Structure formats: C-alpha cells, structure tokens
Amino acid sequence: MIHALVVTGAGYTLSTLTIPSVAKFAIAGVASLVVCFALAGPIRRIPGVRRVL
C-alpha cells in the first residue's frame, strides 16, 4: 500500500540527478526497499490497520 508512494517519491527525487538511468534504478530500488520496510512496522501497529492488510 505504501510501496507506490515511496517508489514514486524516489523516482521523482532522483529525476534531477545527471547519472545513468541504471544507477538511478539501483539507488531507487535500494532506497525504496529500506524506506518501505522502515515504514511498514509503525503503520502495522496502528489499531485496525492489520485487519485491512
């Protein structure tokens, strides 16, 4: 559920860099993975959210 927001944000943030696309892809992938896992724990602790997921 949060994956799309995180990946879109990473892509938008990296769009201003002048590095090869493969490097942007790798950076966005690693950063998105870390951020998604970091956000998932606190979000799942919110009452009622676990039933939705």
mmCIF entry with sequence, helices, sheets and N, C-alpha, C, O atoms, coordinates in Angstrom:
data_MODEL
# 
_entry.id   MODEL 
# 
_entity.id                         1 
_entity.type                       polymer 
_entity.pdbx_number_of_molecules   1 
# 
_entity_poly.entity_id                      1 
_entity_poly.type                           'polypeptide(L)' 
_entity_poly.nstd_linkage                   no 
_entity_poly.nstd_monomer                   no 
_entity_poly.pdbx_seq_one_letter_code       MIHALVVTGAGYTLSTLTIPSVAKFAIAGVASLVVCFALAGPIRRIPGVRRVL 
_entity_poly.pdbx_seq_one_letter_code_can   MIHALVVTGAGYTLSTLTIPSVAKFAIAGVASLVVCFALAGPIRRIPGVRRVL 
_entity_poly.pdbx_strand_id                 A 
# 
loop_
_entity_poly_seq.entity_id 
_entity_poly_seq.num 
_entity_poly_seq.mon_id 
_entity_poly_seq.hetero 
1 1  MET n 
1 2  ILE n 
1 3  HIS n 
1 4  ALA n 
1 5  LEU n 
1 6  VAL n 
1 7  VAL n 
1 8  THR n 
1 9  GLY n 
1 10 ALA n 
1 11 GLY n 
1 12 TYR n 
1 13 THR n 
1 14 LEU n 
1 15 SER n 
1 16 THR n 
1 17 LEU n 
1 18 THR n 
1 19 ILE n 
1 20 PRO n 
1 21 SER n 
1 22 VAL n 
1 23 ALA n 
1 24 LYS n 
1 25 PHE n 
1 26 ALA n 
1 27 ILE n 
1 28 ALA n 
1 29 GLY n 
1 30 VAL n 
1 31 ALA n 
1 32 SER n 
1 33 LEU n 
1 34 VAL n 
1 35 VAL n 
1 36 CYS n 
1 37 PHE n 
1 38 ALA n 
1 39 LEU n 
1 40 ALA n 
1 41 GLY n 
1 42 PRO n 
1 43 ILE n 
1 44 ARG n 
1 45 ARG n 
1 46 ILE n 
1 47 PRO n 
1 48 GLY n 
1 49 VAL n 
1 50 ARG n 
1 51 ARG n 
1 52 VAL n 
1 53 LEU n 
# 
_struct_asym.id          A 
_struct_asym.entity_id   1 
# 
loop_
_struct_conf.conf_type_id 
_struct_conf.id 
_struct_conf.pdbx_PDB_helix_id 
_struct_conf.beg_label_comp_id 
_struct_conf.beg_label_asym_id 
_struct_conf.beg_label_seq_id 
_struct_conf.pdbx_beg_PDB_ins_code 
_struct_conf.end_label_comp_id 
_struct_conf.end_label_asym_id 
_struct_conf.end_label_seq_id 
_struct_conf.pdbx_end_PDB_ins_code 
_struct_conf.beg_auth_comp_id 
_struct_conf.beg_auth_asym_id 
_struct_conf.beg_auth_seq_id 
_struct_conf.end_auth_comp_id 
_struct_conf.end_auth_asym_id 
_struct_conf.end_auth_seq_id 
_struct_conf.pdbx_PDB_helix_class 
_struct_conf.details 
_struct_conf.pdbx_PDB_helix_length 
HELX_P HELX_P1 AA1 HIS A 3  ? LEU A 14 ? HIS A 3  LEU A 14 1 ? 12 
HELX_P HELX_P2 AA2 SER A 21 ? ARG A 44 ? SER A 21 ARG A 44 1 ? 24 
HELX_P HELX_P3 AA3 VAL A 49 ? VAL A 52 ? VAL A 49 VAL A 52 1 ? 4  
# 
_struct_conf_type.id          HELX_P 
_struct_conf_type.criteria    ? 
_struct_conf_type.reference   ? 
# 
loop_
_atom_site.group_PDB 
_atom_site.id 
_atom_site.type_symbol 
_atom_site.label_atom_id 
_atom_site.label_alt_id 
_atom_site.label_comp_id 
_atom_site.label_asym_id 
_atom_site.label_entity_id 
_atom_site.label_seq_id 
_atom_site.pdbx_PDB_ins_code 
_atom_site.Cartn_x 
_atom_site.Cartn_y 
_atom_site.Cartn_z 
_atom_site.occupancy 
_atom_site.B_iso_or_equiv 
_atom_site.pdbx_formal_charge 
_atom_site.auth_seq_id 
_atom_site.auth_comp_id 
_atom_site.auth_asym_id 
_atom_site.auth_atom_id 
_atom_site.pdbx_PDB_model_num 
ATOM 1   N N  . MET A 1 1  ? 0.819  -1.185 0.000   1.00 0.00 ? 1  MET A N  1 
ATOM 2   C CA . MET A 1 1  ? 0.000  0.000  0.000   1.00 0.00 ? 1  MET A CA 1 
ATOM 3   C C  . MET A 1 1  ? 0.867  1.254  0.000   1.00 0.00 ? 1  MET A C  1 
ATOM 4   O O  . MET A 1 1  ? 0.509  2.247  -0.633  1.00 0.00 ? 1  MET A O  1 
ATOM 5   N N  . ILE A 1 2  ? 1.978  1.226  0.686   1.00 0.00 ? 2  ILE A N  1 
ATOM 6   C CA . ILE A 1 2  ? 2.849  2.401  0.725   1.00 0.00 ? 2  ILE A CA 1 
ATOM 7   C C  . ILE A 1 2  ? 3.912  2.345  -0.362  1.00 0.00 ? 2  ILE A C  1 
ATOM 8   O O  . ILE A 1 2  ? 4.598  3.333  -0.624  1.00 0.00 ? 2  ILE A O  1 
ATOM 9   N N  . HIS A 1 3  ? 4.044  1.192  -0.987  1.00 0.00 ? 3  HIS A N  1 
ATOM 10  C CA . HIS A 1 3  ? 5.086  0.981  -1.982  1.00 0.00 ? 3  HIS A CA 1 
ATOM 11  C C  . HIS A 1 3  ? 5.012  1.987  -3.126  1.00 0.00 ? 3  HIS A C  1 
ATOM 12  O O  . HIS A 1 3  ? 6.031  2.551  -3.525  1.00 0.00 ? 3  HIS A O  1 
ATOM 13  N N  . ALA A 1 4  ? 3.830  2.209  -3.647  1.00 0.00 ? 4  ALA A N  1 
ATOM 14  C CA . ALA A 1 4  ? 3.684  3.112  -4.796  1.00 0.00 ? 4  ALA A CA 1 
ATOM 15  C C  . ALA A 1 4  ? 4.105  4.533  -4.443  1.00 0.00 ? 4  ALA A C  1 
ATOM 16  O O  . ALA A 1 4  ? 4.757  5.203  -5.243  1.00 0.00 ? 4  ALA A O  1 
ATOM 17  N N  . LEU A 1 5  ? 3.743  4.990  -3.269  1.00 0.00 ? 5  LEU A N  1 
ATOM 18  C CA . LEU A 1 5  ? 4.122  6.343  -2.848  1.00 0.00 ? 5  LEU A CA 1 
ATOM 19  C C  . LEU A 1 5  ? 5.627  6.477  -2.676  1.00 0.00 ? 5  LEU A C  1 
ATOM 20  O O  . LEU A 1 5  ? 6.219  7.481  -3.072  1.00 0.00 ? 5  LEU A O  1 
ATOM 21  N N  . VAL A 1 6  ? 6.235  5.470  -2.090  1.00 0.00 ? 6  VAL A N  1 
ATOM 22  C CA . VAL A 1 6  ? 7.678  5.529  -1.840  1.00 0.00 ? 6  VAL A CA 1 
ATOM 23  C C  . VAL A 1 6  ? 8.464  5.468  -3.148  1.00 0.00 ? 6  VAL A C  1 
ATOM 24  O O  . VAL A 1 6  ? 9.405  6.238  -3.337  1.00 0.00 ? 6  VAL A O  1 
ATOM 25  N N  . VAL A 1 7  ? 8.093  4.573  -4.040  1.00 0.00 ? 7  VAL A N  1 
ATOM 26  C CA . VAL A 1 7  ? 8.813  4.435  -5.308  1.00 0.00 ? 7  VAL A CA 1 
ATOM 27  C C  . VAL A 1 7  ? 8.630  5.680  -6.174  1.00 0.00 ? 7  VAL A C  1 
ATOM 28  O O  . VAL A 1 7  ? 9.579  6.135  -6.813  1.00 0.00 ? 7  VAL A O  1 
ATOM 29  N N  . THR A 1 8  ? 7.428  6.227  -6.198  1.00 0.00 ? 8  THR A N  1 
ATOM 30  C CA . THR A 1 8  ? 7.187  7.449  -6.962  1.00 0.00 ? 8  THR A CA 1 
ATOM 31  C C  . THR A 1 8  ? 8.008  8.601  -6.406  1.00 0.00 ? 8  THR A C  1 
ATOM 32  O O  . THR A 1 8  ? 8.597  9.374  -7.161  1.00 0.00 ? 8  THR A O  1 
ATOM 33  N N  . GLY A 1 9  ? 8.044  8.714  -5.092  1.00 0.00 ? 9  GLY A N  1 
ATOM 34  C CA . GLY A 1 9  ? 8.847  9.767  -4.466  1.00 0.00 ? 9  GLY A CA 1 
ATOM 35  C C  . GLY A 1 9  ? 10.332 9.616  -4.757  1.00 0.00 ? 9  GLY A C  1 
ATOM 36  O O  . GLY A 1 9  ? 11.022 10.603 -5.014  1.00 0.00 ? 9  GLY A O  1 
ATOM 37  N N  . ALA A 1 10 ? 10.821 8.390  -4.717  1.00 0.00 ? 10 ALA A N  1 
ATOM 38  C CA . ALA A 1 10 ? 12.234 8.144  -5.015  1.00 0.00 ? 10 ALA A CA 1 
ATOM 39  C C  . ALA A 1 10 ? 12.543 8.482  -6.473  1.00 0.00 ? 10 ALA A C  1 
ATOM 40  O O  . ALA A 1 10 ? 13.563 9.106  -6.767  1.00 0.00 ? 10 ALA A O  1 
ATOM 41  N N  . GLY A 1 11 ? 11.672 8.075  -7.369  1.00 0.00 ? 11 GLY A N  1 
ATOM 42  C CA . GLY A 1 11 ? 11.881 8.381  -8.784  1.00 0.00 ? 11 GLY A CA 1 
ATOM 43  C C  . GLY A 1 11 ? 11.859 9.871  -9.071  1.00 0.00 ? 11 GLY A C  1 
ATOM 44  O O  . GLY A 1 11 ? 12.673 10.385 -9.839  1.00 0.00 ? 11 GLY A O  1 
ATOM 45  N N  . TYR A 1 12 ? 10.926 10.546 -8.449  1.00 0.00 ? 12 TYR A N  1 
ATOM 46  C CA . TYR A 1 12 ? 10.838 11.993 -8.642  1.00 0.00 ? 12 TYR A CA 1 
ATOM 47  C C  . TYR A 1 12 ? 12.065 12.697 -8.074  1.00 0.00 ? 12 TYR A C  1 
ATOM 48  O O  . TYR A 1 12 ? 12.587 13.631 -8.683  1.00 0.00 ? 12 TYR A O  1 
ATOM 49  N N  . THR A 1 13 ? 12.521 12.255 -6.921  1.00 0.00 ? 13 THR A N  1 
ATOM 50  C CA . THR A 1 13 ? 13.696 12.853 -6.298  1.00 0.00 ? 13 THR A CA 1 
ATOM 51  C C  . THR A 1 13 ? 14.949 12.618 -7.141  1.00 0.00 ? 13 THR A C  1 
ATOM 52  O O  . THR A 1 13 ? 15.774 13.520 -7.292  1.00 0.00 ? 13 THR A O  1 
ATOM 53  N N  . LEU A 1 14 ? 15.091 11.432 -7.679  1.00 0.00 ? 14 LEU A N  1 
ATOM 54  C CA . LEU A 1 14 ? 16.282 11.104 -8.464  1.00 0.00 ? 14 LEU A CA 1 
ATOM 55  C C  . LEU A 1 14 ? 16.239 11.648 -9.889  1.00 0.00 ? 14 LEU A C  1 
ATOM 56  O O  . LEU A 1 14 ? 17.252 11.608 -10.587 1.00 0.00 ? 14 LEU A O  1 
ATOM 57  N N  . SER A 1 15 ? 15.114 12.143 -10.329 1.00 0.00 ? 15 SER A N  1 
ATOM 58  C CA . SER A 1 15 ? 14.999 12.628 -11.708 1.00 0.00 ? 15 SER A CA 1 
ATOM 59  C C  . SER A 1 15 ? 15.882 13.838 -11.985 1.00 0.00 ? 15 SER A C  1 
ATOM 60  O O  . SER A 1 15 ? 16.206 14.115 -13.140 1.00 0.00 ? 15 SER A O  1 
ATOM 61  N N  . THR A 1 16 ? 16.270 14.552 -10.952 1.00 0.00 ? 16 THR A N  1 
ATOM 62  C CA . THR A 1 16 ? 17.093 15.750 -11.154 1.00 0.00 ? 16 THR A CA 1 
ATOM 63  C C  . THR A 1 16 ? 18.577 15.433 -11.271 1.00 0.00 ? 16 THR A C  1 
ATOM 64  O O  . THR A 1 16 ? 19.358 16.287 -11.690 1.00 0.00 ? 16 THR A O  1 
ATOM 65  N N  . LEU A 1 17 ? 18.980 14.215 -10.906 1.00 0.00 ? 17 LEU A N  1 
ATOM 66  C CA . LEU A 1 17 ? 20.390 13.846 -10.980 1.00 0.00 ? 17 LEU A CA 1 
ATOM 67  C C  . LEU A 1 17 ? 20.809 13.561 -12.419 1.00 0.00 ? 17 LEU A C  1 
ATOM 68  O O  . LEU A 1 17 ? 20.011 13.086 -13.226 1.00 0.00 ? 17 LEU A O  1 
ATOM 69  N N  . THR A 1 18 ? 22.043 13.851 -12.723 1.00 0.00 ? 18 THR A N  1 
ATOM 70  C CA . THR A 1 18 ? 22.570 13.596 -14.068 1.00 0.00 ? 18 THR A CA 1 
ATOM 71  C C  . THR A 1 18 ? 23.501 12.390 -14.031 1.00 0.00 ? 18 THR A C  1 
ATOM 72  O O  . THR A 1 18 ? 24.689 12.493 -14.340 1.00 0.00 ? 18 THR A O  1 
ATOM 73  N N  . ILE A 1 19 ? 22.945 11.252 -13.652 1.00 0.00 ? 19 ILE A N  1 
ATOM 74  C CA . ILE A 1 19 ? 23.684 9.986  -13.644 1.00 0.00 ? 19 ILE A CA 1 
ATOM 75  C C  . ILE A 1 19 ? 22.935 9.016  -14.551 1.00 0.00 ? 19 ILE A C  1 
ATOM 76  O O  . ILE A 1 19 ? 21.769 9.247  -14.874 1.00 0.00 ? 19 ILE A O  1 
ATOM 77  N N  . PRO A 1 20 ? 23.587 7.936  -14.963 1.00 0.00 ? 20 PRO A N  1 
ATOM 78  C CA . PRO A 1 20 ? 22.912 6.974  -15.848 1.00 0.00 ? 20 PRO A CA 1 
ATOM 79  C C  . PRO A 1 20 ? 21.638 6.400  -15.226 1.00 0.00 ? 20 PRO A C  1 
ATOM 80  O O  . PRO A 1 20 ? 21.526 6.281  -14.006 1.00 0.00 ? 20 PRO A O  1 
ATOM 81  N N  . SER A 1 21 ? 20.704 6.054  -16.069 1.00 0.00 ? 21 SER A N  1 
ATOM 82  C CA . SER A 1 21 ? 19.412 5.525  -15.618 1.00 0.00 ? 21 SER A CA 1 
ATOM 83  C C  . SER A 1 21 ? 19.549 4.245  -14.813 1.00 0.00 ? 21 SER A C  1 
ATOM 84  O O  . SER A 1 21 ? 18.777 4.011  -13.884 1.00 0.00 ? 21 SER A O  1 
ATOM 85  N N  . VAL A 1 22 ? 20.518 3.419  -15.158 1.00 0.00 ? 22 VAL A N  1 
ATOM 86  C CA . VAL A 1 22 ? 20.725 2.174  -14.415 1.00 0.00 ? 22 VAL A CA 1 
ATOM 87  C C  . VAL A 1 22 ? 21.116 2.484  -12.971 1.00 0.00 ? 22 VAL A C  1 
ATOM 88  O O  . VAL A 1 22 ? 20.663 1.809  -12.047 1.00 0.00 ? 22 VAL A O  1 
ATOM 89  N N  . ALA A 1 23 ? 21.943 3.487  -12.776 1.00 0.00 ? 23 ALA A N  1 
ATOM 90  C CA . ALA A 1 23 ? 22.341 3.881  -11.422 1.00 0.00 ? 23 ALA A CA 1 
ATOM 91  C C  . ALA A 1 23 ? 21.146 4.436  -10.651 1.00 0.00 ? 23 ALA A C  1 
ATOM 92  O O  . ALA A 1 23 ? 20.977 4.135  -9.470  1.00 0.00 ? 23 ALA A O  1 
ATOM 93  N N  . LYS A 1 24 ? 20.324 5.239  -11.308 1.00 0.00 ? 24 LYS A N  1 
ATOM 94  C CA . LYS A 1 24 ? 19.119 5.767  -10.661 1.00 0.00 ? 24 LYS A CA 1 
ATOM 95  C C  . LYS A 1 24 ? 18.193 4.631  -10.250 1.00 0.00 ? 24 LYS A C  1 
ATOM 96  O O  . LYS A 1 24 ? 17.617 4.651  -9.162  1.00 0.00 ? 24 LYS A O  1 
ATOM 97  N N  . PHE A 1 25 ? 18.054 3.639  -11.127 1.00 0.00 ? 25 PHE A N  1 
ATOM 98  C CA . PHE A 1 25 ? 17.211 2.478  -10.836 1.00 0.00 ? 25 PHE A CA 1 
ATOM 99  C C  . PHE A 1 25 ? 17.716 1.732  -9.609  1.00 0.00 ? 25 PHE A C  1 
ATOM 100 O O  . PHE A 1 25 ? 16.933 1.352  -8.739  1.00 0.00 ? 25 PHE A O  1 
ATOM 101 N N  . ALA A 1 26 ? 19.016 1.526  -9.546  1.00 0.00 ? 26 ALA A N  1 
ATOM 102 C CA . ALA A 1 26 ? 19.608 0.808  -8.418  1.00 0.00 ? 26 ALA A CA 1 
ATOM 103 C C  . ALA A 1 26 ? 19.438 1.592  -7.120  1.00 0.00 ? 26 ALA A C  1 
ATOM 104 O O  . ALA A 1 26 ? 19.076 1.019  -6.092  1.00 0.00 ? 26 ALA A O  1 
ATOM 105 N N  . ILE A 1 27 ? 19.694 2.878  -7.162  1.00 0.00 ? 27 ILE A N  1 
ATOM 106 C CA . ILE A 1 27 ? 19.554 3.721  -5.970  1.00 0.00 ? 27 ILE A CA 1 
ATOM 107 C C  . ILE A 1 27 ? 18.102 3.754  -5.520  1.00 0.00 ? 27 ILE A C  1 
ATOM 108 O O  . ILE A 1 27 ? 17.814 3.613  -4.332  1.00 0.00 ? 27 ILE A O  1 
ATOM 109 N N  . ALA A 1 28 ? 17.187 3.940  -6.466  1.00 0.00 ? 28 ALA A N  1 
ATOM 110 C CA . ALA A 1 28 ? 15.764 3.988  -6.122  1.00 0.00 ? 28 ALA A CA 1 
ATOM 111 C C  . ALA A 1 28 ? 15.294 2.654  -5.557  1.00 0.00 ? 28 ALA A C  1 
ATOM 112 O O  . ALA A 1 28 ? 14.493 2.629  -4.623  1.00 0.00 ? 28 ALA A O  1 
ATOM 113 N N  . GLY A 1 29 ? 15.774 1.565  -6.100  1.00 0.00 ? 29 GLY A N  1 
ATOM 114 C CA . GLY A 1 29 ? 15.379 0.248  -5.611  1.00 0.00 ? 29 GLY A CA 1 
ATOM 115 C C  . GLY A 1 29 ? 15.825 -0.006 -4.185  1.00 0.00 ? 29 GLY A C  1 
ATOM 116 O O  . GLY A 1 29 ? 15.039 -0.454 -3.350  1.00 0.00 ? 29 GLY A O  1 
ATOM 117 N N  . VAL A 1 30 ? 17.074 0.279  -3.911  1.00 0.00 ? 30 VAL A N  1 
ATOM 118 C CA . VAL A 1 30 ? 17.597 0.057  -2.560  1.00 0.00 ? 30 VAL A CA 1 
ATOM 119 C C  . VAL A 1 30 ? 16.938 1.006  -1.568  1.00 0.00 ? 30 VAL A C  1 
ATOM 120 O O  . VAL A 1 30 ? 16.524 0.590  -0.486  1.00 0.00 ? 30 VAL A O  1 
ATOM 121 N N  . ALA A 1 31 ? 16.841 2.277  -1.936  1.00 0.00 ? 31 ALA A N  1 
ATOM 122 C CA . ALA A 1 31 ? 16.237 3.265  -1.040  1.00 0.00 ? 31 ALA A CA 1 
ATOM 123 C C  . ALA A 1 31 ? 14.761 2.934  -0.775  1.00 0.00 ? 31 ALA A C  1 
ATOM 124 O O  . ALA A 1 31 ? 14.295 3.040  0.360   1.00 0.00 ? 31 ALA A O  1 
ATOM 125 N N  . SER A 1 32 ? 14.041 2.542  -1.804  1.00 0.00 ? 32 SER A N  1 
ATOM 126 C CA . SER A 1 32 ? 12.624 2.200  -1.640  1.00 0.00 ? 32 SER A CA 1 
ATOM 127 C C  . SER A 1 32 ? 12.446 0.983  -0.748  1.00 0.00 ? 32 SER A C  1 
ATOM 128 O O  . SER A 1 32 ? 11.535 0.952  0.079   1.00 0.00 ? 32 SER A O  1 
ATOM 129 N N  . LEU A 1 33 ? 13.295 -0.011 -0.903  1.00 0.00 ? 33 LEU A N  1 
ATOM 130 C CA . LEU A 1 33 ? 13.219 -1.204 -0.079  1.00 0.00 ? 33 LEU A CA 1 
ATOM 131 C C  . LEU A 1 33 ? 13.404 -0.853 1.397   1.00 0.00 ? 33 LEU A C  1 
ATOM 132 O O  . LEU A 1 33 ? 12.635 -1.293 2.252   1.00 0.00 ? 33 LEU A O  1 
ATOM 133 N N  . VAL A 1 34 ? 14.420 -0.068 1.677   1.00 0.00 ? 34 VAL A N  1 
ATOM 134 C CA . VAL A 1 34 ? 14.709 0.307  3.064   1.00 0.00 ? 34 VAL A CA 1 
ATOM 135 C C  . VAL A 1 34 ? 13.577 1.145  3.652   1.00 0.00 ? 34 VAL A C  1 
ATOM 136 O O  . VAL A 1 34 ? 13.144 0.898  4.778   1.00 0.00 ? 34 VAL A O  1 
ATOM 137 N N  . VAL A 1 35 ? 13.100 2.126  2.903   1.00 0.00 ? 35 VAL A N  1 
ATOM 138 C CA . VAL A 1 35 ? 12.050 3.012  3.409   1.00 0.00 ? 35 VAL A CA 1 
ATOM 139 C C  . VAL A 1 35 ? 10.734 2.258  3.601   1.00 0.00 ? 35 VAL A C  1 
ATOM 140 O O  . VAL A 1 35 ? 10.037 2.480  4.591   1.00 0.00 ? 35 VAL A O  1 
ATOM 141 N N  . CYS A 1 36 ? 10.389 1.376  2.674   1.00 0.00 ? 36 CYS A N  1 
ATOM 142 C CA . CYS A 1 36 ? 9.141  0.611  2.810   1.00 0.00 ? 36 CYS A CA 1 
ATOM 143 C C  . CYS A 1 36 ? 9.157  -0.267 4.052   1.00 0.00 ? 36 CYS A C  1 
ATOM 144 O O  . CYS A 1 36 ? 8.167  -0.329 4.780   1.00 0.00 ? 36 CYS A O  1 
ATOM 145 N N  . PHE A 1 37 ? 10.263 -0.940 4.298   1.00 0.00 ? 37 PHE A N  1 
ATOM 146 C CA . PHE A 1 37 ? 10.343 -1.773 5.499   1.00 0.00 ? 37 PHE A CA 1 
ATOM 147 C C  . PHE A 1 37 ? 10.350 -0.918 6.759   1.00 0.00 ? 37 PHE A C  1 
ATOM 148 O O  . PHE A 1 37 ? 9.775  -1.307 7.775   1.00 0.00 ? 37 PHE A O  1 
ATOM 149 N N  . ALA A 1 38 ? 10.995 0.237  6.701   1.00 0.00 ? 38 ALA A N  1 
ATOM 150 C CA . ALA A 1 38 ? 11.032 1.122  7.872   1.00 0.00 ? 38 ALA A CA 1 
ATOM 151 C C  . ALA A 1 38 ? 9.647  1.682  8.192   1.00 0.00 ? 38 ALA A C  1 
ATOM 152 O O  . ALA A 1 38 ? 9.321  1.884  9.362   1.00 0.00 ? 38 ALA A O  1 
ATOM 153 N N  . LEU A 1 39 ? 8.844  1.931  7.188   1.00 0.00 ? 39 LEU A N  1 
ATOM 154 C CA . LEU A 1 39 ? 7.502  2.471  7.408   1.00 0.00 ? 39 LEU A CA 1 
ATOM 155 C C  . LEU A 1 39 ? 6.463  1.388  7.730   1.00 0.00 ? 39 LEU A C  1 
ATOM 156 O O  . LEU A 1 39 ? 5.456  1.670  8.379   1.00 0.00 ? 39 LEU A O  1 
ATOM 157 N N  . ALA A 1 40 ? 6.702  0.174  7.286   1.00 0.00 ? 40 ALA A N  1 
ATOM 158 C CA . ALA A 1 40 ? 5.710  -0.883 7.455   1.00 0.00 ? 40 ALA A CA 1 
ATOM 159 C C  . ALA A 1 40 ? 5.464  -1.232 8.921   1.00 0.00 ? 40 ALA A C  1 
ATOM 160 O O  . ALA A 1 40 ? 4.319  -1.438 9.323   1.00 0.00 ? 40 ALA A O  1 
ATOM 161 N N  . GLY A 1 41 ? 6.514  -1.299 9.712   1.00 0.00 ? 41 GLY A N  1 
ATOM 162 C CA . GLY A 1 41 ? 6.361  -1.661 11.121  1.00 0.00 ? 41 GLY A CA 1 
ATOM 163 C C  . GLY A 1 41 ? 5.466  -0.699 11.885  1.00 0.00 ? 41 GLY A C  1 
ATOM 164 O O  . GLY A 1 41 ? 4.474  -1.124 12.477  1.00 0.00 ? 41 GLY A O  1 
ATOM 165 N N  . PRO A 1 42 ? 5.795  0.590  11.883  1.00 0.00 ? 42 PRO A N  1 
ATOM 166 C CA . PRO A 1 42 ? 4.932  1.541  12.607  1.00 0.00 ? 42 PRO A CA 1 
ATOM 167 C C  . PRO A 1 42 ? 3.509  1.611  12.067  1.00 0.00 ? 42 PRO A C  1 
ATOM 168 O O  . PRO A 1 42 ? 2.567  1.791  12.839  1.00 0.00 ? 42 PRO A O  1 
ATOM 169 N N  . ILE A 1 43 ? 3.339  1.473  10.769  1.00 0.00 ? 43 ILE A N  1 
ATOM 170 C CA . ILE A 1 43 ? 1.994  1.538  10.195  1.00 0.00 ? 43 ILE A CA 1 
ATOM 171 C C  . ILE A 1 43 ? 1.172  0.333  10.632  1.00 0.00 ? 43 ILE A C  1 
ATOM 172 O O  . ILE A 1 43 ? -0.021 0.469  10.902  1.00 0.00 ? 43 ILE A O  1 
ATOM 173 N N  . ARG A 1 44 ? 1.790  -0.849 10.707  1.00 0.00 ? 44 ARG A N  1 
ATOM 174 C CA . ARG A 1 44 ? 1.057  -2.049 11.109  1.00 0.00 ? 44 ARG A CA 1 
ATOM 175 C C  . ARG A 1 44 ? 0.675  -2.030 12.581  1.00 0.00 ? 44 ARG A C  1 
ATOM 176 O O  . ARG A 1 44 ? -0.210 -2.780 12.993  1.00 0.00 ? 44 ARG A O  1 
ATOM 177 N N  . ARG A 1 45 ? 1.320  -1.192 13.382  1.00 0.00 ? 45 ARG A N  1 
ATOM 178 C CA . ARG A 1 45 ? 0.982  -1.096 14.804  1.00 0.00 ? 45 ARG A CA 1 
ATOM 179 C C  . ARG A 1 45 ? -0.224 -0.201 15.068  1.00 0.00 ? 45 ARG A C  1 
ATOM 180 O O  . ARG A 1 45 ? -0.732 -0.174 16.189  1.00 0.00 ? 45 ARG A O  1 
ATOM 181 N N  . ILE A 1 46 ? -0.687 0.522  14.071  1.00 0.00 ? 46 ILE A N  1 
ATOM 182 C CA . ILE A 1 46 ? -1.875 1.367  14.225  1.00 0.00 ? 46 ILE A CA 1 
ATOM 183 C C  . ILE A 1 46 ? -3.081 0.444  14.380  1.00 0.00 ? 46 ILE A C  1 
ATOM 184 O O  . ILE A 1 46 ? -3.268 -0.473 13.581  1.00 0.00 ? 46 ILE A O  1 
ATOM 185 N N  . PRO A 1 47 ? -3.900 0.686  15.409  1.00 0.00 ? 47 PRO A N  1 
ATOM 186 C CA . PRO A 1 47 ? -5.060 -0.191 15.631  1.00 0.00 ? 47 PRO A CA 1 
ATOM 187 C C  . PRO A 1 47 ? -5.991 -0.250 14.403  1.00 0.00 ? 47 PRO A C  1 
ATOM 188 O O  . PRO A 1 47 ? -6.356 0.781  13.840  1.00 0.00 ? 47 PRO A O  1 
ATOM 189 N N  . GLY A 1 48 ? -6.353 -1.437 14.015  1.00 0.00 ? 48 GLY A N  1 
ATOM 190 C CA . GLY A 1 48 ? -7.279 -1.624 12.904  1.00 0.00 ? 48 GLY A CA 1 
ATOM 191 C C  . GLY A 1 48 ? -6.626 -1.780 11.552  1.00 0.00 ? 48 GLY A C  1 
ATOM 192 O O  . GLY A 1 48 ? -7.256 -2.294 10.628  1.00 0.00 ? 48 GLY A O  1 
ATOM 193 N N  . VAL A 1 49 ? -5.404 -1.360 11.404  1.00 0.00 ? 49 VAL A N  1 
ATOM 194 C CA . VAL A 1 49 ? -4.741 -1.428 10.094  1.00 0.00 ? 49 VAL A CA 1 
ATOM 195 C C  . VAL A 1 49 ? -4.418 -2.869 9.736   1.00 0.00 ? 49 VAL A C  1 
ATOM 196 O O  . VAL A 1 49 ? -4.505 -3.247 8.567   1.00 0.00 ? 49 VAL A O  1 
ATOM 197 N N  . ARG A 1 50 ? -4.054 -3.665 10.702  1.00 0.00 ? 50 ARG A N  1 
ATOM 198 C CA . ARG A 1 50 ? -3.689 -5.045 10.432  1.00 0.00 ? 50 ARG A CA 1 
ATOM 199 C C  . ARG A 1 50 ? -4.846 -5.830 9.817   1.00 0.00 ? 50 ARG A C  1 
ATOM 200 O O  . ARG A 1 50 ? -4.623 -6.730 9.008   1.00 0.00 ? 50 ARG A O  1 
ATOM 201 N N  . ARG A 1 51 ? -6.077 -5.498 10.195  1.00 0.00 ? 51 ARG A N  1 
ATOM 202 C CA . ARG A 1 51 ? -7.240 -6.194 9.616   1.00 0.00 ? 51 ARG A CA 1 
ATOM 203 C C  . ARG A 1 51 ? -7.415 -5.838 8.150   1.00 0.00 ? 51 ARG A C  1 
ATOM 204 O O  . ARG A 1 51 ? -7.863 -6.675 7.366   1.00 0.00 ? 51 ARG A O  1 
ATOM 205 N N  . VAL A 1 52 ? -7.075 -4.628 7.766   1.00 0.00 ? 52 VAL A N  1 
ATOM 206 C CA . VAL A 1 52 ? -7.222 -4.186 6.379   1.00 0.00 ? 52 VAL A CA 1 
ATOM 207 C C  . VAL A 1 52 ? -6.164 -4.852 5.509   1.00 0.00 ? 52 VAL A C  1 
ATOM 208 O O  . VAL A 1 52 ? -6.450 -5.274 4.388   1.00 0.00 ? 52 VAL A O  1 
ATOM 209 N N  . LEU A 1 53 ? -4.949 -4.945 6.024   1.00 0.00 ? 53 LEU A N  1 
ATOM 210 C CA . LEU A 1 53 ? -3.866 -5.548 5.257   1.00 0.00 ? 53 LEU A CA 1 
ATOM 211 C C  . LEU A 1 53 ? -3.978 -7.044 5.321   1.00 0.00 ? 53 LEU A C  1 
ATOM 212 O O  . LEU A 1 53 ? -3.156 -7.750 4.737   1.00 0.00 ? 53 LEU A O  1 
# 
